[in-house]
Amino acid sequence: MLVSDFNYHLPEELIAQQPLADRAGARMLHLDRISGQWKDRSFRELSDMLRPADLLVFNNTKVFPARLYGHRAGLCSQPLSPRNPASKEFLQGKVEILLTRQLSPDPASVSFWEWQALVKPGRKIGVGEKIHFDQSLEAEVIARGELGERTLRFTPVDNFFAVLEKIGHIPLPPYISRTDSATDRDRYQTVYARERGSVAAPTAGLHFTPEILERIRARGIETAEITLHVGLGTFQPIHTDRVEDHKMHRERFSISSEAAQKISSALASARRIVAVGTTTVRTLECCAAQVAQDQPLRLEPHSGEAELFIYPGFQFRVVQALLTNFHLPQSTLLMLVSAFAGRERVLAAYEHAVEQRYRFFSYGDCMLIE
């Protein structure tokens, strides 16, 4: 398959730049993946459209302020430490950092933090350079990767994430053409976010409110939470011509004992599992792929790294319905949705959404596919 087979025309003005005033006020395109028929609805109808026996599965990851702005401080001549910050007169050009994946454990056993990150301008920053941030925080580039990726080692600080909360920015996607605001700290986060670690929100969940969740549970619909920390695997563009040549980046996930039991029980009783978002789909199907086809499908509580790439031809074993936002042309997320509902059906539904002026991407409207 060619990546270009997953293209569609999207007028720029349909890319949502701000969240709606009403978190649950989105439109929802309902797509029947068997017939290909669709209907224009609203997200508030979701609770009435779900079946009482459904299991609704959420990704409870939490976005942290992963975008940092600093200055180049030249090559590292001495070990980094809070007592050896870069002298301000030697600071050079501005640098933008997007932390994408934590490499070191939480510093109980180590005195530093190591992260994979995207760096701009990537070509100019080599191994050995230091980057200076506010709050006496510095990082040394210790390894170089492809497409602007670097491995950074940060100076020891008492509370690394507390510093990020002070100086970091919410990592809004590049198609949102504005700087982040105080509002984004709340709105680019699901109301059920608990486990810190994502550099992008699981956007299908942004529409839920406590009232909507209560209405769903009042109908007897069971819910479960898994965790996948969104990183490069979800939002990195495809740089190959053929779909099959793309390799996904790994993303950390975990499934608790409670969630594993609920999901396994639903599978055993042939109840429908409804995934909220593509990251939930990837996590569930990644776990299912570890179970032999000739064995009863049961999920066990565990943690790991997902690098499963789902595109048309994939056989789903867990998910039977999907709530998702609209995704970028030629993206891995659009390919996952196309694998679930059929490329032609999905692209036809997207064409209808464009004609009807739906709002697209992270702060946009959503689809229910069943």
CORDALIN-V963896 format. One record per residue. N is the residue number from 0. PHI is phi in whole degrees, 0 to 359 (999 if undefined). PSI is psi in whole degrees, 0 to 359 (* if undefined). OMEGA is omega in degrees with one decimal (999 if undefined). Layout:
{{N | PHI | PSI | OMEGA} {N | PHI | PSI | OMEGA}}
//
This chain:
{{0 | 999 | 145 | 177.2} {1 | 265 | 142 | 176.3} {2 | 301 | 325 | -179.5} {3 | 295 | 344 | 176.7} {4 | 291 | 349 | -177.3} {5 | 248 | 33 | 178.7} {6 | 264 | 155 | 172.0} {7 | 204 | 159 | -178.7} {8 | 271 | 128 | 179.1} {9 | 229 | 114 | 174.4} {10 | 300 | 137 | -174.6} {11 | 300 | 329 | -177.0} {12 | 290 | 349 | 177.9} {13 | 272 | 355 | 176.6} {14 | 281 | 114 | -176.3} {15 | 295 | 125 | -179.0} {16 | 261 | 340 | -179.0} {17 | 225 | 151 | 172.7} {18 | 289 | 154 | 174.3} {19 | 295 | 152 | 175.8} {20 | 300 | 325 | 178.5} {21 | 257 | 113 | -176.7} {22 | 305 | 324 | -176.6} {23 | 263 | 14 | -173.3} {24 | 271 | 12 | -176.0} {25 | 289 | 154 | 167.8} {26 | 282 | 156 | -179.3} {27 | 223 | 121 | 176.4} {28 | 271 | 119 | -178.5} {29 | 265 | 117 | -176.9} {30 | 245 | 124 | 172.2} {31 | 274 | 112 | -173.4} {32 | 283 | 351 | 176.1} {33 | 273 | 310 | -178.1} {34 | 272 | 337 | -175.9} {35 | 83 | 2 | 179.7} {36 | 280 | 150 | 179.8} {37 | 227 | 163 | 178.2} {38 | 214 | 139 | 178.0} {39 | 278 | 123 | -179.4} {40 | 224 | 189 | 177.0} {41 | 237 | 155 | -177.5} {42 | 299 | 328 | -178.5} {43 | 296 | 344 | 177.0} {44 | 280 | 351 | -173.2} {45 | 304 | 314 | -175.7} {46 | 300 | 327 | 179.0} {47 | 280 | 339 | -178.6} {48 | 274 | 338 | 177.3} {49 | 288 | 156 | 179.9} {50 | 266 | 146 | -177.6} {51 | 303 | 332 | -178.3} {52 | 271 | 358 | -176.8} {53 | 296 | 152 | 167.0} {54 | 246 | 118 | -178.1} {55 | 262 | 121 | -174.5} {56 | 248 | 127 | -177.8} {57 | 250 | 156 | 168.9} {58 | 259 | 114 | -173.3} {59 | 266 | 22 | 177.9} {60 | 297 | 154 | -178.0} {61 | 240 | 132 | 178.3} {62 | 283 | 138 | 174.7} {63 | 243 | 163 | -177.0} {64 | 289 | 83 | -168.5} {65 | 270 | 354 | 179.8} {66 | 261 | 126 | -177.7} {67 | 237 | 147 | 175.8} {68 | 239 | 130 | -178.8} {69 | 212 | 197 | 179.8} {70 | 227 | 146 | 174.1} {71 | 294 | 139 | 179.8} {72 | 239 | 18 | 175.0} {73 | 83 | 188 | -179.5} {74 | 287 | 147 | -176.7} {75 | 280 | 114 | 179.5} {76 | 259 | 340 | 178.6} {77 | 227 | 157 | 177.7} {78 | 302 | 142 | 178.7} {79 | 288 | 140 | 174.3} {80 | 196 | 160 | 177.7} {81 | 301 | 336 | -179.1} {82 | 274 | 355 | -177.9} {83 | 232 | 55 | 178.9} {84 | 288 | 158 | 178.3} {85 | 294 | 135 | 176.3} {86 | 291 | 132 | -172.0} {87 | 299 | 332 | -178.1} {88 | 289 | 346 | 179.8} {89 | 261 | 0 | -179.8} {90 | 292 | 141 | -175.6} {91 | 247 | 220 | -172.2} {92 | 294 | 162 | -179.5} {93 | 287 | 149 | -179.2} {94 | 226 | 138 | 174.0} {95 | 248 | 131 | -177.8} {96 | 240 | 134 | 170.2} {97 | 240 | 108 | 177.8} {98 | 291 | 129 | -174.8} {99 | 243 | 333 | -176.2} {100 | 200 | 124 | 177.9} {101 | 283 | 128 | -178.1} {102 | 259 | 323 | -178.2} {103 | 270 | 154 | 174.1} {104 | 291 | 165 | 175.1} {105 | 302 | 130 | -171.3} {106 | 295 | 75 | 163.0} {107 | 256 | 328 | -178.3} {108 | 254 | 347 | 179.0} {109 | 230 | 163 | -177.1} {110 | 254 | 12 | -177.6} {111 | 217 | 169 | 175.3} {112 | 241 | 133 | 173.6} {113 | 243 | 135 | -177.6} {114 | 224 | 146 | 161.1} {115 | 278 | 145 | -176.1} {116 | 207 | 156 | 167.4} {117 | 265 | 135 | -174.4} {118 | 236 | 133 | 172.6} {119 | 237 | 132 | -2.9} {120 | 279 | 119 | -172.6} {121 | 295 | 321 | -174.2} {122 | 295 | 332 | -173.9} {123 | 274 | 346 | -171.3} {124 | 252 | 113 | -176.0} {125 | 253 | 178 | 178.4} {126 | 298 | 136 | 179.1} {127 | 100 | 345 | 179.2} {128 | 283 | 152 | 175.3} {129 | 251 | 147 | 175.5} {130 | 239 | 128 | -176.8} {131 | 256 | 132 | 176.7} {132 | 242 | 178 | 173.7} {133 | 290 | 177 | 177.8} {134 | 59 | 29 | 179.3} {135 | 57 | 30 | 178.1} {136 | 263 | 131 | 176.0} {137 | 226 | 158 | 175.6} {138 | 224 | 146 | 174.6} {139 | 250 | 136 | 175.2} {140 | 282 | 117 | -176.9} {141 | 249 | 350 | 177.0} {142 | 201 | 155 | -176.9} {143 | 239 | 136 | 177.4} {144 | 241 | 197 | -179.1} {145 | 270 | 158 | 170.0} {146 | 53 | 44 | 176.2} {147 | 85 | 3 | 179.6} {148 | 283 | 141 | 174.9} {149 | 221 | 156 | 169.0} {150 | 256 | 127 | -176.2} {151 | 246 | 141 | 171.6} {152 | 245 | 119 | -176.1} {153 | 269 | 150 | 174.2} {154 | 299 | 149 | 176.8} {155 | 296 | 134 | 173.4} {156 | 224 | 160 | -176.6} {157 | 297 | 318 | -178.3} {158 | 216 | 96 | -173.6} {159 | 301 | 313 | -176.4} {160 | 289 | 332 | 174.6} {161 | 294 | 323 | 176.0} {162 | 294 | 317 | 178.3} {163 | 300 | 321 | 178.9} {164 | 298 | 330 | -179.3} {165 | 278 | 317 | -171.0} {166 | 250 | 347 | -176.9} {167 | 278 | 165 | 178.7} {168 | 237 | 148 | 175.9} {169 | 296 | 128 | -173.7} {170 | 279 | 72 | 176.6} {171 | 299 | 146 | -179.6} {172 | 296 | 157 | -176.0} {173 | 295 | 339 | 179.3} {174 | 281 | 353 | 170.3} {175 | 269 | 107 | -168.1} {176 | 270 | 58 | 176.3} {177 | 203 | 164 | 174.7} {178 | 281 | 158 | -179.7} {179 | 290 | 155 | -179.3} {180 | 233 | 174 | 178.1} {181 | 300 | 327 | 179.2} {182 | 299 | 324 | -177.2} {183 | 294 | 335 | 178.7} {184 | 299 | 331 | 177.6} {185 | 264 | 315 | -170.2} {186 | 279 | 337 | 174.9} {187 | 268 | 46 | -176.9} {188 | 204 | 136 | 175.8} {189 | 286 | 157 | -179.5} {190 | 287 | 346 | -179.6} {191 | 251 | 15 | 179.6} {192 | 296 | 131 | -177.8} {193 | 227 | 321 | -170.9} {194 | 258 | 107 | -176.7} {195 | 295 | 137 | 175.9} {196 | 160 | 356 | -175.9} {197 | 262 | 146 | 173.9} {198 | 255 | 4 | 173.4} {199 | 209 | 147 | -177.7} {200 | 282 | 146 | 167.4} {201 | 284 | 91 | -158.6} {202 | 291 | 337 | 177.2} {203 | 298 | 334 | -179.3} {204 | 278 | 351 | -177.3} {205 | 294 | 341 | -176.5} {206 | 280 | 341 | -174.0} {207 | 284 | 144 | 173.5} {208 | 237 | 163 | 175.6} {209 | 304 | 325 | 179.9} {210 | 293 | 318 | 177.9} {211 | 297 | 316 | 179.3} {212 | 297 | 320 | 179.0} {213 | 294 | 321 | 178.7} {214 | 296 | 321 | 178.9} {215 | 296 | 314 | -179.1} {216 | 291 | 329 | 178.9} {217 | 295 | 335 | 177.3} {218 | 276 | 3 | 178.1} {219 | 86 | 10 | -179.6} {220 | 279 | 125 | -177.1} {221 | 279 | 149 | 178.2} {222 | 233 | 154 | 176.2} {223 | 217 | 155 | 179.8} {224 | 235 | 131 | 170.0} {225 | 242 | 175 | 179.3} {226 | 229 | 126 | 165.5} {227 | 227 | 122 | -179.6} {228 | 277 | 114 | -174.3} {229 | 290 | 126 | 178.6} {230 | 221 | 213 | -177.0} {231 | 297 | 330 | -178.9} {232 | 302 | 329 | -178.3} {233 | 274 | 317 | -169.3} {234 | 247 | 359 | 179.7} {235 | 291 | 130 | 178.4} {236 | 297 | 157 | 176.2} {237 | 275 | 132 | -177.7} {238 | 246 | 14 | 177.4} {239 | 248 | 162 | 177.0} {240 | 276 | 324 | 179.9} {241 | 263 | 136 | 179.7} {242 | 303 | 316 | -173.7} {243 | 294 | 343 | -178.1} {244 | 274 | 351 | -178.5} {245 | 282 | 140 | 176.5} {246 | 243 | 127 | -179.0} {247 | 283 | 145 | 169.6} {248 | 284 | 152 | -179.8} {249 | 281 | 143 | 177.9} {250 | 228 | 136 | -176.6} {251 | 286 | 139 | 176.9} {252 | 221 | 163 | 172.8} {253 | 209 | 146 | 176.5} {254 | 233 | 122 | -177.3} {255 | 283 | 168 | 177.1} {256 | 299 | 318 | -179.6} {257 | 297 | 315 | -179.6} {258 | 294 | 317 | -179.9} {259 | 299 | 320 | 179.7} {260 | 294 | 316 | -180.0} {261 | 296 | 316 | -177.9} {262 | 293 | 316 | 179.9} {263 | 295 | 321 | 177.6} {264 | 296 | 318 | 178.6} {265 | 296 | 319 | 178.2} {266 | 297 | 317 | -177.5} {267 | 294 | 329 | -178.4} {268 | 261 | 12 | 177.0} {269 | 58 | 32 | 173.7} {270 | 278 | 153 | -177.2} {271 | 282 | 133 | 175.9} {272 | 255 | 121 | -178.2} {273 | 252 | 118 | -179.1} {274 | 269 | 131 | 172.8} {275 | 266 | 97 | 176.1} {276 | 98 | 154 | -178.8} {277 | 292 | 330 | 178.8} {278 | 292 | 326 | 174.9} {279 | 294 | 319 | 178.1} {280 | 301 | 311 | -177.8} {281 | 301 | 318 | -179.2} {282 | 295 | 311 | -177.6} {283 | 296 | 315 | -177.6} {284 | 286 | 331 | 174.6} {285 | 296 | 316 | 177.9} {286 | 294 | 320 | 179.7} {287 | 295 | 327 | -179.0} {288 | 295 | 342 | 179.1} {289 | 275 | 357 | 178.5} {290 | 256 | 128 | -178.4} {291 | 302 | 144 | -176.9} {292 | 300 | 331 | -177.2} {293 | 269 | 8 | 178.9} {294 | 252 | 151 | 174.6} {295 | 302 | 135 | -175.8} {296 | 279 | 111 | 178.3} {297 | 220 | 131 | 179.4} {298 | 267 | 139 | 178.1} {299 | 254 | 148 | 175.9} {300 | 295 | 129 | 177.5} {301 | 189 | 170 | 174.5} {302 | 239 | 156 | -179.8} {303 | 185 | 199 | 179.3} {304 | 231 | 126 | -178.8} {305 | 266 | 130 | 171.9} {306 | 225 | 22 | -180.0} {307 | 291 | 128 | 177.6} {308 | 254 | 115 | -176.9} {309 | 257 | 120 | 177.0} {310 | 216 | 169 | -173.5} {311 | 309 | 134 | -174.0} {312 | 111 | 343 | 179.2} {313 | 290 | 139 | 178.8} {314 | 259 | 112 | -179.9} {315 | 283 | 137 | -178.4} {316 | 244 | 345 | -174.6} {317 | 241 | 308 | -169.0} {318 | 276 | 131 | 176.8} {319 | 245 | 348 | 176.5} {320 | 210 | 153 | -172.7} {321 | 218 | 129 | 168.2} {322 | 258 | 126 | -175.5} {323 | 208 | 155 | 172.1} {324 | 278 | 179 | 175.2} {325 | 275 | 140 | -169.9} {326 | 245 | 163 | -177.4} {327 | 296 | 150 | 172.8} {328 | 301 | 145 | 174.0} {329 | 58 | 31 | -179.3} {330 | 255 | 159 | 177.9} {331 | 296 | 331 | 179.7} {332 | 289 | 320 | 175.8} {333 | 295 | 325 | 177.8} {334 | 293 | 321 | 176.5} {335 | 298 | 313 | 179.3} {336 | 298 | 322 | 178.4} {337 | 294 | 325 | 176.2} {338 | 295 | 326 | -177.0} {339 | 282 | 322 | -172.3} {340 | 240 | 354 | -177.5} {341 | 98 | 130 | -174.9} {342 | 300 | 314 | -176.9} {343 | 296 | 318 | -179.7} {344 | 295 | 317 | -178.5} {345 | 294 | 314 | -179.0} {346 | 294 | 326 | 175.9} {347 | 293 | 320 | 177.6} {348 | 294 | 321 | 177.1} {349 | 296 | 320 | 178.0} {350 | 299 | 318 | 176.4} {351 | 297 | 317 | -179.6} {352 | 298 | 322 | 176.9} {353 | 295 | 315 | -179.6} {354 | 298 | 325 | -177.9} {355 | 270 | 6 | 174.0} {356 | 64 | 40 | 170.4} {357 | 295 | 158 | 176.4} {358 | 266 | 136 | -170.3} {359 | 251 | 156 | 170.5} {360 | 76 | 207 | -163.4} {361 | 305 | 311 | -179.4} {362 | 265 | 17 | -174.8} {363 | 264 | 197 | -179.0} {364 | 278 | 184 | -172.8} {365 | 224 | 173 | 175.4} {366 | 231 | 144 | 167.5} {367 | 248 | 120 | -179.1} {368 | 246 | 123 | 179.8} {369 | 212 | * | 999}}
//
